[in-house]
Amino acid sequence: MKREEELIKAGWEKRFVACEPRLSEMAEMYEEIGFEVHLEPLPAKEELEAAEASSCDEKACSACFEVDPERYRIIFTRRSGK
C-alpha cells in the first residue's frame, strides 16, 4: 500500500504541496480551525512519475520539486480526535 493510501485510510485528507513560509502558515491555520496536521515528504521521483495524476496537472507540474524536493511537504489534515 502506498504511503498516501495509508494516510487516507487513517482518515487524513490530502490538501496540497507547499514550502516555507506558506507551509508553516497553512499548518498553523489548519490547527487554529481545529484540524490535526501531518506534513509528508514528497514521494521519490520514480513514484511520482509512476503515479496516476489525481488532479489536473499534478504530474506535469513537478519541475520545482525535482530541483529541491527536501524543500516541499504535502499537507494532510484531519479533524481532531480521530
Contacts in CASP RR format, 6 or more apart in sequence:
PFRMAT RR
TARGET T0000
AUTHOR 0000-0000-0000
METHOD contacts of the structure
MODEL  1
MKREEELIKAGWEKRFVACEPRLSEMAEMYEEIGFEVHLEPLPAKEELEA
AEASSCDEKACSACFEVDPERYRIIFTRRSGK
1 9 0 8 1.000
2 43 0 8 1.000
2 47 0 8 1.000
2 51 0 8 1.000
3 40 0 8 1.000
3 43 0 8 1.000
4 14 0 8 1.000
4 40 0 8 1.000
4 43 0 8 1.000
4 74 0 8 1.000
7 14 0 8 1.000
7 38 0 8 1.000
7 40 0 8 1.000
7 76 0 8 1.000
8 14 0 8 1.000
10 78 0 8 1.000
10 82 0 8 1.000
11 78 0 8 1.000
11 82 0 8 1.000
12 38 0 8 1.000
12 76 0 8 1.000
12 77 0 8 1.000
12 78 0 8 1.000
13 76 0 8 1.000
13 77 0 8 1.000
13 78 0 8 1.000
14 74 0 8 1.000
14 75 0 8 1.000
14 76 0 8 1.000
15 26 0 8 1.000
15 30 0 8 1.000
15 74 0 8 1.000
15 75 0 8 1.000
15 76 0 8 1.000
15 77 0 8 1.000
16 74 0 8 1.000
16 75 0 8 1.000
17 42 0 8 1.000
17 65 0 8 1.000
17 72 0 8 1.000
17 73 0 8 1.000
17 74 0 8 1.000
17 75 0 8 1.000
18 26 0 8 1.000
18 72 0 8 1.000
18 73 0 8 1.000
18 75 0 8 1.000
19 71 0 8 1.000
19 72 0 8 1.000
19 73 0 8 1.000
20 71 0 8 1.000
23 39 0 8 1.000
23 72 0 8 1.000
23 73 0 8 1.000
23 75 0 8 1.000
26 75 0 8 1.000
27 37 0 8 1.000
27 39 0 8 1.000
27 75 0 8 1.000
30 37 0 8 1.000
30 75 0 8 1.000
30 77 0 8 1.000
31 37 0 8 1.000
34 79 0 8 1.000
34 80 0 8 1.000
35 77 0 8 1.000
35 78 0 8 1.000
35 79 0 8 1.000
35 80 0 8 1.000
36 77 0 8 1.000
36 78 0 8 1.000
36 79 0 8 1.000
36 80 0 8 1.000
36 81 0 8 1.000
36 82 0 8 1.000
37 75 0 8 1.000
37 76 0 8 1.000
37 77 0 8 1.000
38 75 0 8 1.000
38 76 0 8 1.000
38 77 0 8 1.000
38 78 0 8 1.000
39 73 0 8 1.000
39 74 0 8 1.000
39 75 0 8 1.000
39 76 0 8 1.000
40 73 0 8 1.000
40 74 0 8 1.000
40 76 0 8 1.000
41 69 0 8 1.000
41 70 0 8 1.000
41 73 0 8 1.000
41 74 0 8 1.000
42 48 0 8 1.000
42 65 0 8 1.000
42 69 0 8 1.000
42 72 0 8 1.000
42 73 0 8 1.000
42 74 0 8 1.000
43 51 0 8 1.000
45 66 0 8 1.000
45 69 0 8 1.000
48 59 0 8 1.000
48 62 0 8 1.000
48 65 0 8 1.000
49 59 0 8 1.000
51 59 0 8 1.000
53 59 0 8 1.000
53 60 0 8 1.000
64 72 0 8 1.000
65 72 0 8 1.000
END
